[in-house]
Amino acid sequence: MTEDELHKLLRTEVAHSARVWNYLLGGEDNFAADREAAEYALALMPELVQSARANREFLGRAVQFLAAEAGVRQFLDIGTGLPTAGNTHEVAQAAAPDSRIVYVDNDPMVLVHARALLTSTPEGATDYVEADLRDTAPILDRAAGILDLTRPVAIMLLGIVNFVIDDAEARTVVRRLVDAVPSGSYLVISHPTTEVNGPAVEKSMRDWNESGAAPITARTREGILVFFDGLELLPPGLVTCSAWRPDPSRHEITDKVSEFAGVGRKP
């Protein structure tokens, strides 16, 4: 594939959320449109870099808890995003080398970098599935090649359900995934909210959606809590990412992070 063909495939002239997030996290897998969109959003919400980092750190703490304390050995990470430090398989396999991870994303740029997600310990396994979150049947079918869906699975949905704009459809998608795994499985969600810095979040998302990029939405606490219906929501409940079981040695906990996060267990 030529460089021109790659740029056409990646639509580099339009900002993409995974690449914007990559820029906010200090990565280099982004283009001018992504950097421009990120800087515009930062002008509205200066805490956005902190929010991006808090979301990534939440992933690490959640996976560490699940693998080291809850005994989970299988992870279905949908909406993977671009590889960076502390990917799900790295955290899980550091705690439990026999962990098995399936990543899912539909971003061509993530696919380009998928090899970085497919490294594994000899005891464990990783795989990558190119699919949209809404296509639950093929996701589960492919995941079953690596994961045993009769045993507990942690379903990771970080910063992805917000791409399903319709509330009823979003609930249906999440429910199909949860229904496909057994008792003792977990649901991990992070999601942008309008309850923190609401006016700035709403304007930023409105401008994003008018730019031609994949549309997104923010939800209220109640709008996110419904995804955990029927599950045991683990303490401290649904909180901003930085406040979910934080490292006591860190001091940057804040209520200004405009991302809620939670972990639920299927009884």
Number of C-alpha atoms within 10 A of each C-alpha: 6 7 8 9 10 14 14 11 12 16 16 16 13 16 24 25 21 21 25 25 22 22 20 22 18 12 15 10 17 21 18 13 17 24 19 13 19 23 17 15 22 16 12 15 20 13 15 23 19 18 24 22 18 24 24 20 18 25 24 19 15 23 27 21 17 23 22 17 10 13 14 23 23 28 27 27 23 25 24 25 26 23 18 14 11 14 19 25 28 21 22 28 23 15 19 21 19 17 25 25 29 27 25 25 23 16 21 14 21 24 18 11 14 21 12 14 23 16 14 19 17 8 11 19 20 20 21 22 19 19 18 15 23 18 10 15 13 15 22 18 12 17 21 13 11 17 24 13 17 12 14 21 27 27 23 25 22 24 23 19 27 21 17 17 14 10 16 9 13 18 18 13 18 20 15 14 18 23 10 14 20 15 15 16 25 28 23 22 26 26 25 28 24 18 17 17 16 14 13 18 21 15 13 18 17 14 14 21 14 10 13 11 15 13 16 18 21 22 18 15 17 9 12 25 17 13 21 23 13 13 18 15 19 13 12 12 17 23 19 26 31 28 20 23 15 16 13 7 6 8 9 12 16 14 15 17 27 29 27 30 29 25 24 24 19 21 11
